[in-house]
């Protein structure tokens, strides 16, 4: 790796993490385009860590309120309080994701990074995303105001499939949310906040699996890439939330199809 490649990784991660086009799919395809060895899961997770920090900064007030509500859950307070249901829904979604990831992780790592599999995922899950976005929005559906346990469980399970490059974590959670009638803006907010436990947790688990083994990376390059993904990520979040209600998900579904055609034509 060099600083040019690292900055390219960070930029693409910062843009694609929050657009429903699969950041992991783009990162998995980059080595083929750049003619370099695949830097692997640890490097990808490092870039994801940069965008997770972008979410943390952008939603810092909401995250603080959610954390306060989450810790109050363990006091078993019966009365309602701000963000109680949001914390419950987040907990159910996150737990569902972690369990599902443990079940499919081995298979995903063995076949998920092939060009053929990525291309198929781009098309299939792009089509599902488009179909979901045709469903009428119900602005009364919120993960904040009520305990939507079944919806939280379904969104959590769907998020686990983002371990396959080409699926898109934000794309699959938006798809599940939209199929259940949730509005685009509320679905996007929930999707972005839901990314934090998964990304931070995945990074920690990867460190544990390394078991002290030294990875042949220039860590200054990793930190540089994380900084790029952080800065680009904040700008992308702001842009996406400003435009998603107006443009919908169709442009991203079309982009996914063209990217898949490119993959089939040039990267197989």
N, C-alpha and C positions, 0 to 999 in steps of 0.2 A: 504494500500500500504506500501511497505518497499523499501529500497534502491536497493535490488536485482531486484524486480519487476520493479521498475522505470528505472533502468539501462537497463533492457531487453526491456522495451517499447522504450526507447531512441535509443537503438541500432537498433531495428527492424524498427523504423521510419526512422532513418538515412539511412538505406540500401534501404528500399522498396519505399520511397518517389520518388526516381529518377529512379528506375527500374519499368517497366510497369507491376507490379504484384499486385498493390493495397495496399498501406500502411494502409488505413482506414480499409480494409478488414482484414489485419493481426492484427491490433490493436483491432478490434471488436472481433476477435477469441481468443485473448490472455487470457482474463478472464476465458474462459472455460478451457483452457489448464492449467492455474495456479490455478484454483479453487478459484478465488477471485471475489468480486462484480465488475461489469462493472464500471470503473471510470467515464464514460460518455463523453459527447461532449467537455466540457471545458478542460478536461485533454488531450484528443486527440488533440485538437487545440493547446494546449501548446507545445506538442511534434512537431506538424507541424510548430510552430513558430520557433523552433530550426533549422529545415531544411530550412525555409525561410531565416533565417539569414545566413545559409551556402551559399545559392544562392546569397545573397546580397554581401557577401565577395568575392566569386569566380568570380562574374561578376561585380565587383564594378566599373571598368572603363566604361564598356558598360552601366551600369545603370545610371551613372552620365551623360553620353552623351545623353541617352534617356530622362532623366528628363529635360535637357536643351532644347532638341528639343520639348518636350511636352509643356513646358511653352511658347515657341515661337509660338506654334500653336494659342494661344489666342491673339497674336499680328496680326494675319491674314496676315502674310507675304506671298506674292505670289510666291516668288522665292524659288527654292529648296535649302535646306541646309542639312547638315549631319543628318541622322536618322529621318528626317521629316516623311517619310512614315512608318518607323518602329513604331514611336510614334502614328501615326494615326491608324495603324493596331492593335497595343496593346490596344488603347482606345476602338476601336470597339469590339474587342474580350472580353475585360474585362466587358464592359457595357452589352454585350449580355449574358455573364455568370451570372452576378448579377441579371438581370431580370429573366432569366430562373430559377435560384436557388430559387428566391422568389416564383415562381409558383409551384415548385415541392417539396419544402423543407418539408412541413407538411407531405406529403405522404412518403417521404424518411425516416423521423425520426420515423414514425409509423411502418414501415415494413422493412426498409432497413438493420437493424442490426441482422436479424434472420439468422441462419446458412444456411437454405435452400436457401434464397435469395442471400446470399453471394456466395454460391457454384455455383448457376446458373449464376450469373454475371461473375464469374471467367472463366467459360467455354465459354459463349456466346461472351463476349467481348475479350477473348483471341483468339477465332476463327476469329473474325473480324480483330483483330490486325495482325494475320498471313496472312489473305487474302490481307490486305492493303499493307503488306510488300513485296508481290509478284509483286506489280506494279512497273514498270520501274521508276527509279529515274530521275528527271529533275533538274539538278543543277542550271538551270537558274531561277527556281522559288525561290524567296526570299521575305521575309516580310520586308527586309531592303531597297531594291532598287526601289520598286514600290508600288503603293497603291492597294493592293489586298483585297478590301473591302469585297467581297463575301466570299473569303477564310477566312478572319479574323472573319466574322460573324459565319460561319459554325464551325470553331475551337472553338469560344467562346461558342456557344450553346452546342457543344459536351462536353466541359469541365464541364458544369453544371451537367452532369449526374454522375460525379465523387462523388457527394454527396451520392450516393449509394455505400456502402462498397462492394468491389469486382470488381468494374468497373475499377479503377485506373485513377487518374487525368492525369499522364504523359502518361499512356497507351492510353486513349481515345483521347487525343490531338495528340499524335503521329499517331494514327490510322487515324484520320481525315486528318492530314497533308499528310500522305503517300497515302491515297486514291486520294488526289488531286495532286499527283506526286512529292511532295516536297522531297528533299534528306534527308537521315536519320540525318546527322549532323545538318543541318539547322533547321530541324523539332525539334530536341532535344533542340537546343539553344532557339528556340522560346517557346517551352513548358516549359522549366525551368524558363525563365524570366516571362512568363505569370502566373506562380504560385504565384508570390509575391503579386499582388493586392488582389487576392482571399484569400490567407492565412491571410494576415494582416487585410483585411477587415472583414473576417469571425471571427477573434479573437475579433475585436472591437465590432462587432454586438453581439457576445456572451456575452461580458461584459455588453453591454447595456441591453440585455435580462435578465441578472442576477439581474439588478436593485438594486445593493447593497447587495444582499443576500450573506451571507458567505458560502463558500463551505468547507466541512470538509476534507481539504487536508493539508498535511504538505508541505508548500510552498517551503521549502528548498529541498524537494524531487522533486518537479516539476522543480525547477531551475536546479537541478542536471540532471534530465532527458533531459531537453532542451539542456544542455551543451553536453551531450552524443550524442544526435541527431544532433547537430551542427557539432561536430568533425567528426562523422561517415559520415554525409551528404557530407561534403567537399571531403572526400576520395572517396565516391561513385560517385559523379559528375565527378571527374577526371577519374575514372576507366571507367565509362559508355561512356563518350565522346571519350575515347581512343579506345574503342572496338566496339561501335555500328555499325560503318561503315563496320567492318569486319564480325561480327557474325550475324547481323540482329536481327530480333525480334522473330524468331522461338524458340530459347531456352526458352524465357520467356513465350511464348504461351504454350509450353509443361509443364513448371513448373506450370502454372496456372491450367492446367487440372489435374495434380497429386495432387495439393493442394485441388482442388474441390473434388476429389475422397476421400481424407483423411477427408475432412469436412463431406461428406455424410456418410462415414463409421464410424466415431468416435465422431463427434460433433453434431449429430442430436438428 
